[in-house]
């Protein structure tokens, strides 16, 4: 490696010194083009071997450099107070959709495992997962990483640490306090839902229904327990006590439903 780096530095010196390339004419312009082309190829191998007198400036993190995973967790504040369940749902939504956009699935799986180990303060395991998958961390953080093919991966901070404005999860007893809407109250309409299982459907609801009551309707139609459903619209979680008319969801817009359990057989319940 040292010999190779020395050879690269020697070639660069020949290219940088006027008249240093035997038998090559064309002046400074041609020599400058050769220098640029050579640096682009050899940047990773030679950045330490080139004398400062050459006037070549390097970025703080060179292409291909890898840093060990730092132990400091990112600190961030959510746009709204978030419960543990809402945080889990937000993470599930990211991990369910991220591999569909770019990158390789096996790398996303490795990053998910590394993020879980990192949050659990098992830095040794997180580093082992990263090394085993040949993932490069230019800044020592999972917020920006690269695989061996050069594909870029970015993890949001909410996948690495909880927000500083977390609030306590509501208990099941609180959910039972949500009053049932009067029978036949409000107007009837169809709500478009997209489940994290990949299924799209239209759910018959009423404008005075709360989110919790609509979860019960979905339970009747698809067998998904209300406690296993997390509803989102435009990236925001929908609280159980909110009424459909308060949400102001435009017609034909889609509500995302993250399901945290396998679908069971539908069980009828009273509307």
C-alpha distance (Angstrom), angle and dihedral (degrees) to the residues before:
residue distance angle dihedral
X1 . . .
X2 3.82 . .
X3 3.80 91.1 .
X4 3.79 91.5 49.5
X5 3.81 91.3 48.5
X6 3.83 90.4 48.4
X7 3.80 90.3 51.2
X8 3.78 91.6 50.5
X9 3.80 91.1 49.0
X10 3.80 90.5 50.3
X11 3.80 92.6 51.6
X12 3.79 90.3 48.9
X13 3.79 91.1 51.4
X14 3.81 89.7 52.2
X15 3.77 90.1 50.7
X16 3.79 94.7 46.0
X17 3.83 97.3 47.8
X18 3.84 113.2 78.0
X19 3.77 109.1 -111.0
X20 3.80 91.2 10.9
X21 3.80 94.5 123.2
X22 3.79 109.1 75.4
X23 3.77 115.3 -130.7
X24 3.82 94.9 4.4
X25 3.77 120.3 123.7
X26 3.76 131.0 178.7
X27 3.77 104.5 93.3
X28 3.80 132.1 -119.0
X29 3.82 96.5 -34.2
X30 3.78 94.1 60.3
X31 3.81 91.8 43.4
X32 3.82 90.6 50.0
X33 3.80 90.8 53.7
X34 3.80 90.7 51.4
X35 3.80 91.6 49.9
X36 3.80 92.1 50.8
X37 3.80 92.9 48.3
X38 3.80 92.8 46.9
X39 3.80 94.1 48.3
X40 3.81 91.2 51.6
X41 3.81 90.3 56.5
X42 3.80 99.3 41.2
X43 3.82 102.8 35.2
X44 3.79 95.3 113.3
X45 3.81 96.7 46.7
X46 3.77 101.4 40.1
X47 3.78 111.0 35.1
X48 3.81 92.9 104.3
X49 3.81 96.2 42.0
X50 3.83 99.8 57.3
X51 3.83 115.0 95.2
X52 3.79 116.2 -119.0
X53 3.81 88.1 -124.9
X54 3.80 89.1 73.7
X55 3.79 89.1 72.3
X56 3.82 94.5 -131.2
X57 3.83 111.9 150.5
X58 3.80 120.3 -151.3
X59 3.77 130.2 -159.6
X60 3.79 117.8 -115.3
X61 3.81 90.2 -110.6
X62 3.79 112.2 37.3
X63 3.77 121.3 -151.2
X64 3.79 109.5 -83.1
X65 3.81 96.1 16.7
X66 3.78 114.8 138.8
X67 3.80 126.8 -153.2
X68 3.82 126.2 -164.2
X69 3.78 115.0 -106.8
X70 3.80 110.3 -88.4
X71 3.79 117.2 -129.7
X72 3.80 96.4 -140.2
X73 3.80 113.1 105.9
X74 3.80 118.6 -139.1
X75 3.81 116.3 -106.8
X76 3.78 116.4 -142.4
X77 3.79 141.5 156.4
X78 3.78 124.1 -133.7
X79 3.81 120.9 -128.9
X80 3.80 86.9 -120.2
X81 3.84 133.3 20.6
X82 3.79 105.4 -83.5
X83 3.79 131.7 -155.3
X84 3.78 123.9 -144.0
X85 3.80 90.0 -107.0
X86 3.80 92.1 52.4
X87 3.80 90.3 49.4
X88 3.80 91.0 51.3
X89 3.80 90.3 49.3
X90 3.79 92.0 49.8
X91 3.78 90.3 51.3
X92 3.81 92.4 46.6
X93 3.80 89.4 51.9
X94 3.82 91.1 52.6
X95 3.80 96.1 46.6
X96 3.82 90.9 45.8
X97 3.81 93.7 52.9
X98 3.83 107.0 28.5
X99 3.83 97.9 78.0
X100 3.81 90.0 54.1
X101 3.81 93.2 65.6
X102 3.81 108.1 47.3
X103 3.77 143.0 -26.1
X104 3.79 132.5 41.1
X105 3.79 123.2 -54.9
X106 3.81 94.2 -134.2
X107 3.81 89.8 55.6
X108 3.81 91.7 49.0
X109 3.82 88.9 50.8
X110 3.81 90.3 51.1
X111 3.82 91.6 48.0
X112 3.81 90.6 50.5
X113 3.80 91.1 52.7
X114 3.81 91.3 45.1
X115 3.82 91.7 49.4
X116 3.82 90.5 51.6
X117 3.81 91.7 49.6
X118 3.82 90.8 45.9
X119 3.81 92.9 53.2
X120 3.81 89.5 47.0
X121 3.84 88.3 56.0
X122 3.81 91.4 -115.2
X123 3.81 93.5 133.3
X124 3.80 93.7 161.3
X125 3.81 91.4 58.5
X126 3.81 92.2 43.8
X127 3.82 90.7 52.3
X128 3.81 91.5 47.1
X129 3.81 91.0 52.7
X130 3.80 91.5 49.0
X131 3.82 92.6 48.3
X132 3.79 92.6 45.4
X133 3.80 91.5 54.3
X134 3.85 92.7 45.7
X135 3.80 91.1 -119.8
X136 3.79 117.1 164.9
X137 3.82 122.4 -145.5
X138 3.83 108.5 -164.3
X139 3.82 92.0 -175.3
X140 3.81 99.8 28.2
X141 3.82 92.6 -108.0
X142 3.80 134.8 105.8
X143 3.80 90.6 -132.7
X144 3.82 87.9 84.8
X145 3.80 124.0 25.2
X146 3.79 140.9 151.1
X147 3.78 134.0 -149.5
X148 3.80 124.0 -137.1
X149 3.83 90.5 -90.7
X150 3.80 91.9 56.8
X151 3.81 96.9 -105.9
X152 3.80 112.3 151.3
X153 3.82 122.7 -130.3
X154 3.81 125.5 -172.1
X155 3.80 123.7 -168.0
X156 3.81 118.1 -160.2
X157 3.78 116.3 -124.8
X158 3.81 92.1 -115.3
X159 3.83 88.3 68.3
X160 3.80 90.7 56.9
X161 3.82 105.2 41.3
X162 3.82 140.0 3.5
X163 3.82 119.2 -103.6
X164 3.79 121.0 -98.2
X165 3.83 89.8 -120.0
X166 3.81 98.3 59.1
X167 3.80 115.2 150.2
X168 3.79 130.5 -155.7
X169 3.78 117.9 -86.5
X170 3.79 115.8 -108.5
X171 3.78 114.2 -113.9
X172 3.79 125.9 -123.8
X173 3.82 90.3 -106.4
X174 3.80 90.2 61.3
X175 3.80 90.2 52.3
X176 3.80 89.9 53.4
X177 3.83 88.5 57.3
X178 3.81 91.4 67.4
X179 3.83 104.1 111.1
X180 3.78 119.3 -125.4
X181 3.82 113.8 -115.9
X182 3.81 115.3 -112.6
X183 3.82 112.8 -91.1
X184 3.80 113.7 -85.2
X185 3.81 91.4 2.8
X186 3.78 116.7 156.3
X187 3.78 125.7 5.1
X188 3.78 124.9 -57.0
X189 3.82 119.6 -112.9
X190 3.78 143.3 156.0
X191 3.79 121.2 -105.9
X192 3.80 119.6 -157.5
X193 3.81 112.9 -134.2
X194 3.80 131.6 -174.6
X195 3.79 113.9 -161.3
X196 3.81 122.2 -151.4
X197 3.82 85.8 -122.1
X198 3.81 87.1 72.0
X199 3.80 97.0 -104.6
X200 3.82 122.5 130.4
X201 3.79 120.4 -158.9
X202 3.78 144.5 159.2
X203 3.81 114.8 -121.6
X204 3.81 121.2 -156.2
X205 3.82 107.2 -130.7
X206 3.80 140.7 153.6
X207 3.79 126.9 -117.7
X208 3.83 92.2 -119.5
X209 3.81 93.2 53.2
X210 3.78 117.0 117.3
X211 3.79 119.1 -134.1
X212 3.79 88.4 -106.8
X213 3.80 91.7 54.3
X214 3.80 90.2 48.4
X215 3.80 87.6 52.2
X216 3.78 87.6 55.9
X217 3.80 89.6 51.2
X218 3.80 89.5 52.0
X219 3.80 88.4 48.9
X220 3.79 89.4 54.8
X221 3.80 91.7 49.0
X222 3.82 101.8 39.6
X223 3.81 107.4 14.3
X224 3.82 95.4 -115.7
X225 3.80 112.1 145.4
X226 3.85 111.9 -122.1
X227 3.81 90.3 -126.1
X228 3.81 89.9 57.5
X229 3.81 94.3 54.7
X230 3.82 125.9 91.1
X231 3.80 114.3 -173.7
X232 3.82 123.1 -154.5
X233 3.77 133.8 179.7
X234 3.83 122.5 -175.4
X235 3.81 88.9 -10.1
X236 3.83 95.4 -55.3
X237 3.81 124.2 112.0
X238 3.80 115.5 -119.7
X239 3.82 115.7 -130.7
X240 3.80 117.9 -132.0
X241 3.82 93.3 -120.8
X242 3.80 95.7 55.0
X243 3.79 116.6 106.5
X244 3.79 122.6 -133.4
X245 3.80 92.3 -120.3
X246 3.84 89.2 55.3
X247 3.80 92.7 53.7
X248 3.83 92.8 62.2
X249 3.79 93.4 -152.3
X250 3.83 109.2 -178.4
X251 3.79 117.8 -123.7
X252 3.81 115.2 -82.8
X253 3.82 92.8 11.8
X254 3.80 115.0 134.5
X255 3.81 127.5 -118.9
X256 3.82 113.9 -152.2
X257 3.81 116.7 -135.3
X258 3.81 118.5 -165.5
X259 3.81 110.0 -155.6
X260 3.80 116.1 -157.1
X261 3.81 97.6 -171.2
X262 3.82 137.1 47.1
X263 3.79 114.6 -89.5
X264 3.80 115.0 -96.1
X265 3.78 129.9 -160.5
X266 3.81 111.8 -70.6
X267 3.80 114.4 -99.6
X268 3.79 118.6 -159.4
X269 3.81 118.6 -121.7
X270 3.76 131.1 176.2
X271 3.79 116.5 -92.5
